Amino acid sequence: MIRRAINILRSRGVRGLARAAVSRVRGLLTKPSALIFTYRDSFAGKSGIEIGGPSQAFSRRGVFPVYPVLGSLDNCNFGASTVWEGHLQRGKTFVFDSGKPAGQQYLAETTALGELASGAYDFVLSSHMLEHTANPILALLEWKRLLADGGTLVLLLPDKHHTFDHRRPVTGLAHLIDDFNAGMGEEDLTHLPEILALHDLERDPDAGSMEAFKARSMRNLENRCLHHHVFDSRLARELVEHVGLNVDAVQEIGPHHILLVAKKGR
């Protein structure tokens, strides 16, 4: 924590450090969504998989504290080393809650989960991950495949109005469909000129200077830090409905979350 504060102070100054501190406090003070009580039975004692993570949002003090409720949880991340989790190892190594057994750790692209059986899970969780994939429709179709009939998807996305994406336009569903039809891969940098022009570095203290941010962005296939697409609640609903899931609830939660709960038909 101290090292992170020093890095922010060096790269963004006192103002940047103050913004980071305020954002951290807001996150800690966020109250859980009441939806966790509505959907508790969808997770209690059941098995699921999280794409990305582990996530503070799903922890005991998170906005959707599902970890303490669920039965078992596996995980999939794109590679053996990530900016967020550090080094990862395949096997029963996914630690997400001190009161729960470790889950199976998979390493695979979220758009290519062929090693996981169809209908294997009662629920799929994902927090602030979908914006990092270049082909979100393909990713969601894979997550839908993993769900058993009647299974539940819990999706958290960044609300662009309250993040460093606030200057960028919301992506249109038609654009996401075009990316899917084109077979867009994770090497895509189509949005980089827009990102470099409109990204608000003052709201992204970890990015450092513009020079450092650009250099990191050019290595996105390695680090996956870019937000390829920009979401609001309407797009989140349209996208999930487009892949054939039934959206039960969409909720905007401070400081910057869009929470969506959807079901797979029986």
C-alpha positions in Angstrom: 0.0 0.0 0.0 2.8 2.4 0.9 4.7 1.6 -2.2 1.6 2.2 -4.3 1.1 5.6 -2.7 4.7 6.6 -3.4 4.4 5.6 -7.0 1.2 7.6 -7.4 2.7 10.6 -5.7 5.7 10.5 -8.0 3.7 10.0 -11.2 0.6 12.1 -10.5 1.5 14.4 -7.6 -0.4 15.3 -4.5 -3.6 15.8 -6.4 -3.4 12.4 -8.0 -2.7 10.8 -4.6 -5.7 12.6 -3.0 -8.0 11.3 -5.8 -6.7 7.7 -5.3 -7.3 8.0 -1.5 -10.8 9.3 -2.0 -11.6 6.5 -4.5 -10.3 3.9 -2.0 -12.4 5.2 0.8 -15.5 5.3 -1.3 -15.0 1.7 -2.3 -14.6 0.6 1.3 -17.8 2.5 2.4 -20.0 1.0 -0.4 -22.9 -0.9 1.1 -23.8 -4.4 -0.3 -26.6 -4.5 -2.9 -29.9 -5.8 -1.6 -29.9 -8.2 -4.6 -27.6 -10.6 -2.7 -30.6 -11.4 -0.5 -32.9 -11.8 -3.4 -30.6 -14.3 -5.1 -29.0 -16.0 -2.2 -30.6 -19.4 -3.0 -29.0 -19.3 -6.4 -25.6 -19.6 -4.8 -26.0 -21.2 -1.4 -24.1 -24.5 -1.3 -23.8 -24.5 -5.1 -20.8 -24.6 -7.5 -19.6 -21.9 -9.8 -16.7 -20.3 -11.6 -15.3 -16.8 -11.6 -13.8 -15.3 -14.7 -11.0 -13.0 -13.5 -10.6 -12.3 -9.8 -10.6 -13.1 -6.9 -12.7 -9.9 -6.5 -13.2 -7.6 -3.6 -16.7 -7.0 -4.9 -17.7 -10.6 -4.1 -16.0 -10.7 -0.7 -17.6 -10.4 2.7 -17.5 -6.6 2.6 -18.1 -6.3 -1.2 -21.1 -4.9 -3.1 -22.3 -8.5 -3.9 -20.9 -10.6 -1.1 -21.4 -14.0 -2.5 -18.2 -15.7 -1.5 -19.4 -16.6 2.1 -22.6 -18.1 0.7 -21.5 -20.3 -2.2 -20.5 -24.0 -2.0 -17.4 -24.1 -4.2 -15.8 -21.8 -6.7 -13.3 -22.4 -9.6 -11.5 -19.6 -11.5 -10.2 -18.8 -14.9 -7.6 -16.2 -15.8 -6.0 -15.5 -19.1 -2.4 -16.3 -18.2 0.0 -17.5 -15.5 0.9 -13.9 -14.5 -1.5 -10.9 -14.4 -1.2 -7.3 -13.2 -4.0 -7.9 -10.7 -3.2 -11.4 -9.2 0.5 -11.8 -9.8 1.7 -15.4 -10.4 -1.0 -18.0 -10.9 -0.6 -21.8 -11.0 -3.0 -24.5 -12.4 -4.6 -26.8 -9.9 -6.5 -26.4 -6.6 -4.8 -23.1 -6.0 -7.7 -20.5 -6.3 -8.0 -19.0 -2.8 -10.9 -16.5 -2.6 -12.2 -16.8 1.0 -10.5 -17.9 4.2 -13.6 -19.9 5.1 -13.8 -21.9 1.9 -11.7 -24.6 0.2 -9.5 -23.5 -2.7 -11.0 -23.9 -6.1 -9.6 -25.2 -9.4 -7.4 -22.6 -11.2 -7.7 -22.7 -15.0 -5.5 -20.6 -17.4 -7.3 -19.9 -20.6 -8.7 -17.1 -22.7 -12.2 -16.2 -21.6 -13.3 -16.6 -25.3 -11.9 -20.1 -25.6 -12.9 -22.3 -22.6 -13.0 -25.6 -24.4 -11.4 -27.5 -21.6 -14.4 -26.8 -19.3 -17.5 -28.9 -19.8 -20.8 -27.4 -20.9 -23.4 -27.0 -18.2 -20.8 -27.6 -15.5 -21.7 -24.7 -13.2 -24.7 -23.4 -11.3 -23.4 -19.8 -11.6 -20.7 -17.6 -13.3 -19.2 -14.6 -11.6 -17.3 -11.8 -13.3 -16.2 -8.4 -11.9 -14.7 -5.7 -14.1 -13.3 -8.2 -16.5 -15.6 -8.1 -19.6 -14.4 -4.6 -20.6 -10.9 -6.0 -20.9 -11.8 -8.5 -23.7 -11.8 -7.5 -27.3 -14.7 -9.8 -28.1 -17.3 -9.6 -25.3 -20.1 -11.4 -27.2 -17.8 -14.5 -27.7 -16.8 -14.4 -24.1 -20.5 -14.2 -22.9 -21.4 -17.1 -25.2 -18.7 -19.2 -23.5 -19.9 -18.2 -20.0 -23.5 -19.1 -21.0 -22.3 -22.5 -22.3 -20.7 -23.2 -18.9 -24.0 -22.5 -17.1 -26.4 -25.3 -16.3 -30.0 -24.7 -17.3 -31.5 -22.2 -14.9 -28.0 -21.1 -13.9 -27.1 -17.5 -12.9 -24.7 -14.9 -14.3 -23.5 -12.1 -12.0 -21.7 -9.4 -14.0 -20.1 -6.3 -12.7 -19.0 -3.7 -15.2 -17.5 -0.2 -14.8 -20.1 2.6 -15.1 -18.3 4.9 -17.6 -19.8 8.0 -16.0 -17.7 7.4 -12.8 -14.4 6.1 -14.2 -11.5 7.2 -16.3 -13.6 6.3 -19.3 -16.1 9.2 -18.7 -14.9 11.2 -21.7 -15.3 8.2 -24.1 -18.6 7.5 -25.9 -20.6 4.4 -24.9 -19.9 1.5 -27.3 -22.9 0.6 -29.4 -24.2 -3.0 -29.5 -23.8 -3.0 -33.3 -20.1 -2.4 -32.9 -19.8 -5.4 -30.5 -21.7 -7.5 -33.0 -19.3 -6.5 -35.7 -16.4 -7.5 -33.5 -18.0 -10.9 -33.0 -18.7 -11.4 -36.6 -15.1 -10.4 -37.5 -13.7 -12.9 -35.0 -11.8 -10.1 -33.1 -8.9 -11.4 -31.1 -7.2 -10.1 -28.0 -4.4 -8.5 -30.0 -6.8 -5.8 -31.2 -5.8 -2.2 -30.7 -8.6 -0.6 -32.7 -9.6 1.6 -29.8 -6.2 2.7 -28.8 -6.3 6.2 -30.5 -9.6 7.0 -28.8 -8.2 5.8 -25.5 -5.1 7.8 -25.7 -7.0 10.9 -26.6 -9.8 10.6 -24.0 -8.5 8.6 -21.1 -8.6 10.6 -17.9 -5.3 9.9 -16.2 -6.2 11.9 -13.1 -8.8 9.2 -12.4 -6.3 6.4 -13.1 -3.4 7.0 -10.8 -1.9 3.6 -11.3 -1.4 4.3 -15.1 1.4 6.9 -14.3 2.3 9.5 -16.9 1.0 9.6 -20.5 4.2 8.1 -21.7 4.0 5.2 -19.3 0.3 4.7 -20.1 1.0 4.6 -23.8 3.9 2.2 -23.4 1.7 -0.1 -21.3 -1.2 0.1 -23.7 1.0 -1.0 -26.6 1.7 -4.2 -24.7 -2.0 -4.9 -24.0 -1.9 -8.5 -25.3 0.6 -9.1 -22.5 -1.1 -7.2 -19.7 -4.8 -6.8 -20.7 -5.1 -3.4 -18.9 -7.1 -1.6 -21.7 -10.8 -1.1 -21.6 -11.7 -2.0 -25.1 -15.3 -1.0 -24.8 -17.3 1.5 -22.7 -20.4 0.5 -20.8 -23.5 2.0 -19.3 -26.5 0.2 -17.9 -28.4 0.1 -21.1 -25.6 -1.4 -23.1 -25.0 -4.0 -20.4 -28.6 -5.1 -20.6 -28.6 -5.1 -24.4 -25.4 -7.1 -24.6 -26.5 -9.8 -22.2 -29.9 -10.1 -23.7 -28.3 -10.4 -27.2 -26.5 -13.6 -26.2 -29.8 -15.2 -25.1 -29.7 -14.8 -21.3 -32.7 -13.4 -19.4 -31.8 -10.2 -17.5 -33.4 -10.2 -14.1 -31.9 -7.0 -12.6 -29.6 -4.2 -13.5 -28.4 -1.8 -10.7 -26.0 1.1 -10.6 -23.9 1.0 -7.4 -21.4 3.5 -6.2 -18.7 4.3 -6.6 -18.5 3.0 -10.2 -20.3 -0.3 -10.6 -23.0 -1.7 -12.9 -24.4 -4.9 -11.4 -26.3 -7.2 -13.6 -28.0 -10.5 -12.7 -29.2 -12.8 -15.5 -30.5 -16.3 -15.8 -30.1 -19.1 -18.4 -33.3 -20.6 -19.6 -34.3 -24.1 -18.7 
